[in-house]
């Protein structure tokens, strides 16, 4: 049989899993945000080069 302390331990494990999931989700979100930002920056730079060539 489980005692009250074991149940508390299970709850702590669930809480830890939740925090870990949130942390991993945040890290993945930051990586995706950085990737989109970097691609957009490269696209903008290429468009600026084309515009400069067209103006000359």
Backbone as CSV, one residue per row, in Angstrom:
resi,resn,N_x,N_y,N_z,CA_x,CA_y,CA_z,C_x,C_y,C_z
1,UNK,0.825,-1.194,0.000,0.000,0.000,0.000,0.863,1.248,0.000
2,UNK,0.366,2.263,-0.685,1.074,3.541,-0.706,0.691,4.380,0.494
3,UNK,1.652,5.100,1.000,1.373,5.999,2.118,1.147,7.408,1.583
4,UNK,0.767,8.300,2.459,0.542,9.690,2.061,1.791,10.315,1.465
5,UNK,2.957,9.941,1.984,4.198,10.512,1.488,4.465,10.100,0.042
6,UNK,4.141,8.864,-0.299,4.349,8.405,-1.671,3.455,9.175,-2.627
7,UNK,2.222,9.447,-2.200,1.314,10.208,-3.053,1.868,11.606,-3.275
8,UNK,2.398,12.208,-2.215,3.015,13.521,-2.356,4.165,13.473,-3.341
9,UNK,4.896,12.388,-3.330,6.013,12.208,-4.246,5.513,12.133,-5.687
10,UNK,4.426,11.429,-5.899,3.865,11.310,-7.242,3.421,12.677,-7.739
11,UNK,2.792,13.466,-6.869,2.366,14.805,-7.263,3.575,15.665,-7.635
12,UNK,4.645,15.527,-6.869,5.849,16.299,-7.172,6.412,15.881,-8.522
13,UNK,6.368,14.597,-8.814,6.846,14.115,-10.106,5.987,14.688,-11.230
14,UNK,4.670,14.714,-11.025,3.780,15.294,-12.034,4.064,16.775,-12.220
15,UNK,4.291,17.477,-11.109,4.608,18.905,-11.207,5.936,19.093,-11.931
16,UNK,6.906,18.263,-11.615,8.206,18.364,-12.278,8.067,18.082,-13.774
17,UNK,7.252,17.105,-14.108,7.028,16.791,-15.528,6.381,17.971,-16.236
18,UNK,5.445,18.622,-15.555,4.780,19.779,-16.154,5.782,20.898,-16.394
19,UNK,6.599,21.209,-15.395,7.601,22.261,-15.554,8.598,21.910,-16.650
20,UNK,8.999,20.650,-16.701,9.928,20.223,-17.736,9.292,20.378,-19.123
21,UNK,8.024,20.004,-19.238,7.319,20.151,-20.515,7.209,21.601,-20.945
22,UNK,6.910,22.480,-19.989,6.818,23.909,-20.298,8.185,24.441,-20.729
23,UNK,9.234,24.025,-20.029,10.585,24.471,-20.366,10.985,24.008,-21.763
24,UNK,10.726,22.749,-22.067,11.059,22.222,-23.394,10.254,22.949,-24.474
25,UNK,8.972,23.184,-24.198,8.133,23.924,-25.149,8.654,25.328,-25.395
26,UNK,9.106,25.990,-24.325,9.650,27.342,-24.466,10.927,27.322,-25.301
27,UNK,11.777,26.333,-25.061,13.026,26.234,-25.830,12.725,26.004,-27.305
28,UNK,11.798,25.107,-27.593,11.428,24.849,-28.993,10.839,26.110,-29.626
29,UNK,10.010,26.829,-28.868,9.418,28.072,-29.371,10.475,29.106,-29.710
30,UNK,11.486,29.232,-28.848,12.566,30.195,-29.100,13.350,29.794,-30.341
31,UNK,13.615,28.508,-30.492,14.358,28.036,-31.673,13.575,28.335,-32.952
32,UNK,12.284,28.048,-32.950,11.463,28.310,-34.137,11.402,29.810,-34.412
33,UNK,11.227,30.635,-33.361,11.178,32.086,-33.525,12.485,32.593,-34.137
34,UNK,13.626,32.108,-33.623,14.929,32.543,-34.133,15.089,32.143,-35.593
35,UNK,14.662,30.913,-35.926,14.804,30.427,-37.294,13.987,31.291,-38.253
36,UNK,12.740,31.604,-37.897,11.891,32.440,-38.755,12.490,33.837,-38.880
37,UNK,12.964,34.396,-37.757,13.563,35.733,-37.777,14.792,35.761,-38.690
38,UNK,15.640,34.747,-38.580,16.856,34.689,-39.385,16.524,34.585,-40.877
39,UNK,15.565,33.729,-41.217,15.161,33.584,-42.630,14.583,34.888,-43.160
40,UNK,13.754,35.548,-42.356,13.150,36.801,-42.786,14.224,37.871,-42.994
41,UNK,15.222,37.869,-42.126,16.309,38.836,-42.242,17.092,38.613,-43.530
42,UNK,17.388,37.345,-43.851,18.100,37.038,-45.089,17.282,37.446,-46.304
43,UNK,15.979,37.184,-46.266,15.108,37.550,-47.382,15.095,39.061,-47.571
44,UNK,15.020,39.801,-46.480,15.010,41.261,-46.547,16.310,41.780,-47.137
45,UNK,17.429,41.200,-46.734,18.719,41.638,-47.269,18.799,41.381,-48.773
46,UNK,18.312,40.225,-49.214,18.327,39.923,-50.651,17.438,40.899,-51.415
47,UNK,16.261,41.215,-50.852,15.360,42.156,-51.517,15.997,43.541,-51.604
48,UNK,16.703,43.949,-50.554,17.379,45.248,-50.571,18.444,45.289,-51.658
49,UNK,19.180,44.186,-51.837,20.201,44.135,-52.883,19.568,44.273,-54.263
50,UNK,18.457,43.584,-54.478,17.782,43.642,-55.776,17.277,45.057,-56.035
51,UNK,16.724,45.698,-55.017,16.220,47.064,-55.183,17.365,48.023,-55.518
52,UNK,18.498,47.841,-54.852,19.649,48.720,-55.151,20.109,48.509,-56.588
53,UNK,20.139,47.263,-57.072,20.560,46.993,-58.443,19.574,47.598,-59.442
54,UNK,18.300,47.568,-59.111,17.294,48.118,-60.025,17.381,49.635,-60.103
55,UNK,17.752,50.282,-59.009,17.849,51.740,-58.987,19.051,52.251,-59.759
56,UNK,20.091,51.421,-59.877,21.317,51.855,-60.583,21.143,51.789,-62.063
